[in-house]
Amino acid sequence: MAGLVTRSQTQAAPSNRAASPANFLALIGRTAAVCALPIIVGLWTAATAFVGGTFLPWRPLMVDLDVYRRAGAALLQGSDFYELPGPLPFLYPPFAAVLAAPLTLLPSAYVEIGWAIAGVLAIMAVLHRFGLTGWQLSLVGAAAVYFLEPVSETLAFGQPGILLMALVVLDLVPGPRLLPRRILPPGVLTGIAAAVKLTPALFVVYLIAVRQWRAAVTAVVTGLAVTLGTLAIVPDPSIRFWTRLAQGETGLGHSLIYFTNQSVMADVVRILGLGAGPALLGLALSAVVALLGVWAGMLWHRLGEVGLAVTLVGIAGLLASPVSWLHHFVWVIPLALCLTGRRPTLGERRTLPPSLLILGWVLVGWVVAQLPMVPAPLRRLPNGADLELQWTWWQHTLASVTAVLGVIFLVACVVVAQRLRRLPVRSRPSSGTTDRRPDHMFQNPISTADHQRA
């Protein structure tokens, strides 16, 4: 792995080492040309994905981004950003409100356009990390923005899911990068993501499982540092948030059962009803799924498939979180790249076993098929006003497809990884074009040194 990463960095070096202003300007021009189409498509999607939004004049319906800005304004005014007027509350940790404060200093149109562009660039960065470049990167990026339901709705809502996924991928997955070497040590971006939303904290458990001790400590220290810093800035809201969370109060209320919540917890509560018993069972099953994802990630990490390992933990985090709206499933992007044989090292392609390819594509296809513009089965279910509690058995079954497929895929990844580790080296799946023996990555686990050099 170290050899492949070094080779990748060597290949990327000529474009990274700007020997003159002309070379730097040429790099900026190429980057702008590659990103132009996805950005235009992203702005169009962000403005028009919801009925009533328009691109020209610019009038999107980014309701969640508006909540973040109002929370930031409340912070600057010294009021409690967890007691906002209106139907939509602010539910993120206090650090997210601190980050939202600067968004209040600019006109809303500038913030909305900048937010959409940032989301598109984050997707492009993830695609590039998995080896896509040039016109392929541009076309795949534009297609992902327009056709993937999690991406289009995340942009339309103005939510940070894409940015959080990109922070983790760019932090933990080695591969091509624009800069000649990384600026921040491994774990920093993951710690920041976990401080904004708690779900990415699962990656700390993954880092411990794969013995990336320094990255794990860095992530914990970073998350604690920004959280304690926020406590010093806004002590009262911070204390109330963490106290309520420790008592099991999330502020979601009955919205937990809403049909687009595709987590394990939501399925349990929708079937068994609201109450302490179903909630505890849901939490227990969610913990099992989280550990299952870490186990799967650890096994594939040891087989050298770091990109797939991180992706599996990301999917497990979605399933284990109490609330994972359908548009939160942006982890289907790196999953699809892994299924196509893309690996985050230049010049390398590997083929996963057929069983994982079939299950993985079924999961991706199911998520993609839930686009609002098509008559998706899930979106036909009766919903709202607690109608979910009155569903029939087949409606509950349909609503549980996402979580069931996800769990089955994680289990299959564990089974296949263990089988590959027990097979003789010559019997293991071979890769396509590579600069080493096809089985080499299945022989040697990834070391801490390899990860940090990447």
C-alpha positions in Angstrom: 0.0 0.0 0.0 2.8 2.4 0.9 4.3 1.8 -2.5 1.1 2.5 -4.3 0.5 5.6 -2.4 4.0 6.9 -3.0 3.5 6.2 -6.7 0.2 8.1 -6.7 1.8 11.1 -5.1 4.7 10.9 -7.5 2.3 10.9 -10.4 0.4 13.8 -9.0 3.5 15.8 -8.2 4.1 17.6 -11.6 0.7 19.3 -11.3 1.1 20.1 -7.6 4.5 21.6 -7.7 3.7 25.0 -9.2 7.2 26.0 -10.3 5.9 29.3 -11.7 2.9 31.6 -11.5 2.0 30.4 -15.0 1.8 26.8 -13.9 -0.3 27.8 -10.8 -2.7 29.7 -13.0 -2.9 26.8 -15.4 -3.8 24.5 -12.5 -6.5 26.9 -11.4 -7.9 27.1 -14.9 -8.0 23.3 -15.3 -9.7 22.9 -11.9 -12.3 25.6 -12.8 -13.0 23.9 -16.1 -13.5 20.5 -14.5 -15.8 22.0 -11.8 -17.8 24.4 -13.9 -20.5 21.9 -15.1 -21.1 20.3 -11.7 -21.3 23.7 -10.0 -23.9 24.9 -12.6 -25.9 21.7 -12.2 -25.6 21.9 -8.4 -26.9 25.5 -8.3 -29.8 24.5 -10.5 -30.6 21.5 -8.3 -30.3 23.4 -5.1 -32.7 26.0 -6.3 -35.3 23.8 -8.1 -35.3 20.4 -6.4 -38.3 21.5 -4.3 -41.5 22.7 -5.8 -41.6 26.5 -5.6 -37.9 27.2 -5.8 -36.5 29.0 -8.8 -33.0 29.4 -10.3 -33.7 32.7 -12.0 -34.5 34.7 -10.1 -32.5 33.0 -7.3 -35.1 31.8 -4.8 -34.3 28.4 -3.3 -36.1 26.9 -0.4 -33.1 26.0 1.8 -35.2 25.7 5.0 -32.5 24.0 7.1 -29.8 26.5 6.1 -32.2 29.2 7.3 -32.4 27.5 10.6 -28.6 27.4 10.9 -28.4 31.1 10.1 -31.1 32.0 12.7 -29.2 29.9 15.3 -26.0 31.8 14.4 -27.9 35.1 14.7 -29.3 34.1 18.1 -25.8 33.2 19.3 -24.5 36.7 18.3 -27.5 38.3 20.0 -26.9 36.4 23.2 -30.1 34.4 23.1 -30.7 30.7 23.3 -30.3 29.2 19.8 -32.1 26.0 21.0 -35.3 28.0 21.6 -35.8 29.4 18.1 -39.3 30.6 17.0 -40.9 28.6 14.3 -41.6 25.0 13.6 -38.0 23.9 12.9 -35.6 23.7 15.9 -31.8 23.8 15.9 -30.7 20.3 16.9 -26.9 20.3 16.3 -24.2 20.5 19.0 -23.3 24.1 20.1 -20.2 24.1 18.0 -22.3 24.0 14.9 -24.0 27.2 16.0 -20.6 28.9 16.4 -19.7 27.9 12.9 -23.1 29.2 11.7 -22.6 32.7 13.2 -20.5 34.0 10.3 -23.2 33.0 7.9 -25.4 35.7 9.3 -23.0 38.5 8.2 -23.8 38.1 4.5 -27.0 38.4 2.5 -28.9 35.1 2.3 -28.5 34.7 -1.4 -24.7 34.8 -1.1 -24.8 32.3 1.7 -27.1 29.9 -0.2 -25.0 30.1 -3.4 -21.8 29.6 -1.5 -23.2 26.7 0.5 -24.4 24.9 -2.7 -21.0 25.5 -4.4 -19.2 24.2 -1.3 -21.3 21.0 -1.3 -20.5 20.4 -5.0 -16.8 21.0 -4.5 -16.9 18.5 -1.5 -18.4 15.9 -3.8 -15.7 16.6 -6.4 -13.0 16.3 -3.8 -14.3 12.8 -2.8 -14.5 11.7 -6.4 -11.0 12.9 -7.0 -9.8 11.1 -3.9 -11.0 7.9 -5.5 -9.0 8.6 -8.6 -11.4 10.4 -11.0 -9.9 13.2 -13.0 -10.5 15.4 -16.0 -13.7 15.0 -18.0 -14.7 11.8 -16.1 -14.6 13.8 -12.8 -16.7 16.6 -14.3 -19.4 14.3 -15.8 -19.6 12.0 -12.8 -19.8 14.9 -10.5 -22.6 16.5 -12.4 -24.5 13.2 -12.6 -24.1 12.6 -8.9 -25.4 16.1 -8.1 -28.5 15.7 -10.3 -29.5 12.1 -10.1 -28.5 11.0 -6.5 -31.5 11.8 -4.2 -29.3 12.2 -1.1 -27.1 14.8 -2.9 -29.9 16.8 -4.6 -32.0 17.0 -1.5 -29.1 17.8 0.8 -28.2 20.7 -1.5 -31.9 21.8 -1.7 -32.3 21.7 2.1 -29.0 23.4 2.7 -27.8 20.7 5.0 -24.1 19.8 5.9 -24.2 16.1 5.3 -22.1 16.2 2.1 -19.5 18.4 3.8 -19.3 16.1 6.8 -18.9 13.0 4.6 -16.1 14.7 2.6 -14.3 15.8 5.8 -14.0 12.1 6.9 -13.1 10.8 3.5 -10.4 13.4 2.9 -9.1 12.8 6.4 -9.0 9.0 6.5 -8.8 7.7 3.0 -5.4 7.9 1.3 -5.3 8.8 -2.4 -4.7 11.6 -4.9 -4.8 15.1 -3.6 -4.4 18.6 -5.1 -1.7 19.7 -2.7 1.7 17.9 -2.6 1.2 16.8 1.0 -1.4 17.0 3.6 -1.7 20.1 5.8 -3.5 18.7 8.9 -2.6 15.4 10.6 -5.0 12.5 10.3 -7.9 12.8 12.7 -8.3 16.6 12.8 -11.1 16.7 10.2 -12.8 13.7 11.7 -12.8 15.4 15.1 -14.3 18.5 13.6 -17.0 16.5 11.8 -17.9 14.8 15.1 -18.1 18.1 16.9 -20.6 19.4 14.3 -22.7 16.2 14.4 -22.2 13.3 16.7 -22.5 10.5 14.2 -18.9 10.8 12.8 -17.6 10.0 16.3 -18.0 6.3 15.3 -14.9 6.7 13.1 -12.9 7.2 16.3 -13.9 3.6 17.3 -12.8 2.5 13.8 -9.4 4.2 14.1 -8.9 2.4 17.4 -10.0 -0.9 15.9 -7.4 -0.6 13.1 -4.7 0.7 15.6 -4.4 4.1 14.1 -3.7 5.4 17.6 -2.3 8.8 16.7 -5.2 9.6 14.4 -7.7 8.4 17.0 -6.2 10.5 19.7 -6.0 13.5 17.4 -9.7 13.2 16.5 -10.7 13.0 20.2 -8.5 15.9 21.2 -9.8 18.0 18.3 -13.4 17.2 19.1 -13.0 17.9 22.8 -11.0 21.1 22.1 -13.6 22.7 19.9 -16.5 21.5 22.2 -14.8 22.9 25.3 -14.0 26.1 23.4 -17.7 26.4 22.6 -18.6 25.8 26.2 -16.4 28.8 27.1 -18.1 30.9 24.5 -21.8 29.9 25.1 -21.8 28.1 28.5 -25.5 28.0 29.2 -26.8 26.6 25.9 -23.9 24.1 25.9 -24.7 22.8 29.4 -28.4 22.5 28.5 -27.7 20.6 25.3 -25.3 18.1 26.7 -27.5 17.6 29.8 -30.6 17.0 27.8 -28.7 14.6 25.5 -27.3 12.6 28.4 -30.9 12.2 29.6 -32.0 10.9 26.2 -33.8 14.1 25.1 -33.0 14.8 21.4 -35.6 17.4 20.7 -37.0 15.3 17.8 -40.3 14.3 19.4 -42.6 12.2 17.2 -40.6 13.2 14.1 -38.5 10.2 14.9 -41.1 8.0 13.2 -41.4 10.0 10.0 -41.2 7.8 7.0 -38.0 9.2 5.5 -36.1 8.4 8.7 -34.4 5.2 7.5 -32.4 4.3 10.7 -32.7 1.0 12.6 -34.2 3.0 15.6 -36.9 4.5 13.4 -38.0 1.0 12.1 -38.2 -0.4 15.6 -40.2 2.5 17.0 -42.6 2.6 14.0 -43.3 -1.1 14.4 -43.5 -1.3 18.2 -44.7 2.2 18.9 -43.4 5.1 21.0 -42.3 4.4 24.5 -39.3 3.5 26.7 -39.2 -0.2 25.8 -39.1 0.2 22.0 -36.6 3.1 22.4 -34.2 1.0 24.5 -34.5 -1.9 22.1 -33.8 0.4 19.2 -30.8 1.8 20.9 -29.5 -1.7 21.6 -29.9 -2.8 18.0 -28.3 0.5 16.8 -25.3 -0.2 18.9 -25.0 -3.7 17.5 -25.2 -2.3 13.9 -22.5 0.3 14.8 -20.1 -2.3 16.1 -20.9 -4.5 13.1 -19.9 -1.6 10.8 -16.7 -1.1 12.7 -15.9 -4.8 12.5 -16.5 -4.9 8.8 -14.4 -1.7 8.3 -11.6 -3.2 10.4 -11.5 -6.4 8.4 -11.4 -4.6 5.0 -8.9 -2.2 6.3 -6.6 -5.1 7.1 -7.1 -6.4 3.6 -5.9 -3.0 2.3 -9.3 -1.7 1.2 -9.2 1.6 3.2 -11.7 3.3 1.0 -14.3 0.5 1.4 -13.5 0.2 5.1 -14.3 3.9 5.8 -17.4 3.7 3.6 -18.7 0.7 5.6 -18.3 2.6 8.9 -20.1 5.6 7.3 -23.0 3.4 6.3 -23.2 1.8 9.7 -23.2 5.3 11.3 -26.3 6.2 9.2 -28.1 3.0 10.2 -27.2 3.3 13.9 -28.0 7.0 14.3 -31.5 7.6 15.8 -32.3 9.9 12.9 -31.0 9.3 9.3 -33.3 11.0 6.8 -33.1 9.4 3.4 -31.2 12.3 2.0 -28.5 11.7 4.7 -27.3 8.6 2.8 -24.6 10.5 0.8 -22.2 7.6 1.7 -23.7 5.9 -1.4 -21.2 8.0 -3.4 -18.0 6.4 -2.1 -19.8 3.0 -2.0 -20.6 3.3 -5.7 -17.0 4.2 -6.4 -15.8 1.1 -4.5 -18.3 -1.1 -6.3 -17.1 0.1 -9.7 -13.5 -0.9 -8.8 -12.3 2.6 -8.0 -9.6 2.7 -5.4 -8.1 5.8 -3.8 -4.7 5.2 -5.5 -3.9 6.2 -9.0 -3.6 3.4 -11.6 -5.2 0.7 -9.5 -8.5 -1.1 -9.9 -9.8 -4.0 -7.9 -12.9 -6.1 -8.3 -14.9 -7.0 -5.3 -16.5 -10.5 -5.0 -19.8 -10.9 -6.9 -21.9 -11.3 -3.8 -20.8 -7.9 -2.5 -21.2 -6.3 -5.9 -24.8 -7.5 -6.2 -25.8 -6.5 -2.6 -24.0 -3.2 -2.8 -25.6 -2.2 -6.1 -29.0 -3.2 -4.8 -28.5 -0.9 -1.8 -27.3 2.0 -4.0 -30.0 1.5 -6.5 -32.7 1.5 -3.8 -31.5 4.8 -2.3 -31.2 6.4 -5.8 -34.6 5.2 -6.7 -36.2 7.3 -4.0 -35.9 10.5 -6.1 -38.9 12.7 -5.5 -39.3 13.2 -9.3 -40.2 9.5 -9.8 -43.0 7.5 -8.2 -40.7 5.9 -5.7 -42.5 3.1 -3.6 -41.3 4.5 -0.3 -42.7 8.0 -1.0 -46.1 6.6 -1.6 -46.6 5.4 2.0 -49.0 7.3 4.2 -47.0 9.7 6.2 -47.2 12.6 8.6 -49.5 13.2 11.6 -48.2 9.9 13.1 -49.8 7.9 10.3 -46.7 5.8 10.3 -47.9 4.2 13.6 -51.0 2.9 11.7 -49.2 1.2 8.9 -49.9 -2.4 7.9 -47.2 -5.1 8.0 -46.3 -4.7 4.3 -46.0 -0.9 4.7 -43.6 -1.4 7.6 -41.7 -4.0 5.5 -41.4 -1.5 2.6 -40.2 1.3 5.0 -37.6 -1.0 6.5 -35.9 -2.0 3.2 -33.1 0.6 3.5 -32.0 -0.6 7.0 -32.5 -4.2 6.1 -30.4 -4.0 3.0 -27.7 -2.0 4.8 -27.4 -4.5 7.6 -27.3 -7.5 5.2 -24.6 -5.7 3.2 -22.5 -5.1 6.4 -22.9 -8.8 7.4 -21.9 -9.9 3.9 -18.8 -7.7 4.1 -17.8 -9.3 7.4 -18.4 -12.8 6.0 -16.5 -12.2 2.7 -13.6 -10.5 4.4 -13.1 -13.3 6.8 -13.3 -15.8 4.0 -10.7 -13.9 2.0 -8.3 -13.8 4.9 -8.5 -17.6 5.3 -8.0 -18.3 1.6 -4.5 -19.1 0.3 -3.0 -16.0 -1.4 -3.2 -17.4 -4.9 -6.9 -18.2 -4.5 -7.9 -14.6 -3.6 -9.5 -12.2 -6.1 -7.2 -10.5 -8.5 -7.2 -6.9 -9.5 -7.1 -5.2 -12.8 -4.2 -2.9 -13.8 -1.8 -2.5 -10.9 1.9 -2.0 -10.5 2.4 -4.9 -8.1 1.3 -8.5 -7.6 -2.6 -8.5 -7.4 -2.6 -10.3 -4.1 -0.2 -8.0 -2.3 -2.7 -5.8 -0.6 -4.5 -8.9 0.7 -1.2 -10.0 2.4 -0.1 -7.0 4.3 -2.4 -4.9 6.6 -2.2 -1.1 6.4 0.2 0.3 8.9 0.1 3.6 10.7 3.1 4.8 8.8 1.4 4.0 5.5 -1.7 5.9 6.5 0.1 9.0 7.7 2.3 9.2 4.6 -0.9 9.2 2.5 
